[in-house]
Amino acid sequence: GGRQVKRGTVAALAEALTAVAIAAWIGGIVALGAFTARIVFRDLPRDLAAPAMSTIFRSFDGVVVACVVLVAIATGVRLVAVGVRGRADRIALVAATALIVLGAIDVGYVHPGIERMFLEGRTLEPAFAALHQLSSRSANLEAICAILVLGAHALGRKRE
């Protein structure tokens, strides 16, 4: 009885922490990529827009790191609290793990690579375009993983 309620409460708190971290992370990516970058590059000369966006994205990487850590902790806590009870929990665990890995690759490799090439004046090289495309695809995959995590958590609760 009581122990089960406590485990369920811990799992619910971990899911809430995951949802908040995902909302900040994915919401920020959408706001920066779909709105901020588009408007800044439309309204400012490229020699002003590019360094501004570089600074904004570098700053936001701190948010991504914090969210990666929070999702990892919350996923671990939830796993210890309730384990893997079925398909929904497996989906949530795999999607959260993929989200964590994608976020780490972004802030550890993709974003620093884009910034380094920008600072070196190599923005016209195919490698620069390839890193930008990788960053965009990663953001799309992160959004899909986020939906899977949150959907699987909701489905798991519905079946309890």
VOGU-3710 file (C-alpha; in Angstrom, 3 decimals, decimal comma):
1> ggrqvkrgtv> 0,000/0,000/0,000  2,035/2,936/1,341  5,291/1,946/-0,334  3,498/1,675/-3,692  1,980/5,139/-3,253  5,414/6,578/-2,466  6,950/4,922/-5,531  4,104/6,265/-7,657  4,589/9,742/-6,202  8,324/9,625/-6,873
11> aalaealtav> 7,663/8,467/-10,444  5,088/11,250/-10,936  7,550/13,865/-9,643  10,264/12,482/-11,945  7,850/12,657/-14,889  6,968/16,252/-13,989  10,657/17,182/-13,837  11,168/15,503/-17,215  8,237/17,423/-18,699  9,529/20,783/-17,416
21> aiaawiggiv> 13,060/20,113/-18,706  11,745/18,955/-22,088  9,466/21,998/-22,366  12,361/24,382/-21,688  14,723/22,528/-24,033  12,470/21,832/-27,006  10,517/25,053/-26,584  13,768/26,990/-26,617  15,018/25,205/-29,715  11,761/25,927/-31,539
31> algaftariv> 11,761/29,574/-30,442  15,380/30,101/-31,461  15,362/28,093/-34,680  11,919/28,791/-36,066  11,545/32,401/-34,974  14,638/34,138/-33,624  17,155/32,982/-36,238  14,741/33,512/-39,118  13,890/37,067/-38,024  17,455/38,037/-37,082
41> frdlprdlaa> 18,847/36,819/-40,408  15,974/38,502/-42,276  16,219/41,878/-40,537  19,958/42,294/-39,860  22,954/42,249/-42,166  24,624/38,826/-42,163  27,791/40,214/-40,543  25,663/41,243/-37,529  23,107/38,414/-37,573  25,599/35,535/-37,605
51> pamstifrsf> 27,632/36,583/-34,528  24,443/37,516/-32,661  22,872/34,112/-33,295  26,147/32,376/-32,464  26,170/34,094/-29,061  22,490/33,302/-28,479  22,922/29,612/-29,342  26,108/29,330/-27,214  24,191/30,791/-24,286  21,233/28,450/-24,853
61> dgvvvacvvl> 23,588/25,448/-24,834  23,815/26,008/-21,064  20,063/25,465/-20,853  20,391/22,315/-22,974  23,134/20,944/-20,683  20,986/21,601/-17,605  17,983/19,939/-19,269  20,052/16,922/-20,369  21,198/16,479/-16,758  17,660/16,895/-15,396
71> vaiatgvrlv> 16,170/14,431/-17,889  18,938/11,924/-17,070  18,383/12,259/-13,316  14,589/12,119/-13,613  14,754/9,108/-15,929  17,046/7,293/-13,494  14,867/8,154/-10,501  11,725/7,007/-12,317  13,429/3,772/-13,371  14,456/3,021/-9,769
81> avgvrgradr> 11,001/3,969/-8,441  8,815/1,912/-10,789  11,102/-0,064/-13,085  10,022/-1,060/-16,571  6,432/-2,230/-16,320  5,522/-2,556/-19,963  5,752/-1,159/-23,477  5,061/2,462/-22,472  7,917/2,409/-19,951  10,268/0,858/-22,522
91> ialvaatali> 9,358/3,541/-25,071  9,861/6,307/-22,488  13,231/4,886/-21,421  14,563/4,454/-24,968  13,268/7,871/-26,100  14,693/9,617/-23,009  18,052/7,922/-23,564  18,054/8,999/-27,218  17,131/12,544/-26,177  20,017/12,653/-23,676
101> vlgaidvgyv> 22,494/11,325/-26,269  21,300/13,768/-28,953  21,565/16,710/-26,551  25,072/15,685/-25,518  26,190/15,348/-29,151  24,713/18,760/-29,961  26,431/20,661/-27,161  29,609/18,596/-27,238  30,237/18,336/-30,979  27,741/19,894/-33,391
111> hpgiermfle> 27,294/23,368/-31,891  30,986/23,894/-31,042  31,862/22,753/-34,580  29,477/25,269/-36,116  30,822/28,046/-33,914  34,471/27,138/-34,591  33,925/27,117/-38,360  32,035/30,415/-38,112  34,881/32,048/-36,148  37,393/30,695/-38,679
121> grtlepafaa> 35,391/32,267/-41,512  34,593/28,884/-43,063  30,824/29,397/-43,446  30,821/28,788/-47,203  32,361/25,319/-46,921  30,205/22,214/-47,438  31,226/20,990/-43,969  29,615/24,073/-42,406  26,352/23,439/-44,270  26,538/19,762/-43,264
131> lhqlssrsan> 26,908/20,652/-39,569  23,956/23,033/-39,824  21,871/20,303/-41,438  22,960/17,846/-38,715  21,944/20,376/-36,072  18,532/20,827/-37,676  17,954/17,089/-37,994  19,049/16,562/-34,407  16,556/19,199/-33,231  13,793/17,433/-35,162
141> leaicailvl> 14,755/14,068/-33,637  14,865/15,648/-30,181  11,310/16,918/-30,668  10,161/13,442/-31,743  11,891/11,831/-28,751  10,320/14,421/-26,444  6,854/13,611/-27,769  7,539/9,898/-27,321  8,751/10,361/-23,730  5,803/12,512/-22,695
151> gahalgrkre> 3,287/10,386/-24,576  4,640/7,158/-23,117  4,529/8,624/-19,588  0,895/9,641/-20,121  0,028/6,237/-21,581  1,777/4,479/-18,692  -0,251/6,468/-16,141  -3,490/5,792/-18,007  -2,920/2,044/-17,795  -2,200/2,060/-14,047
//
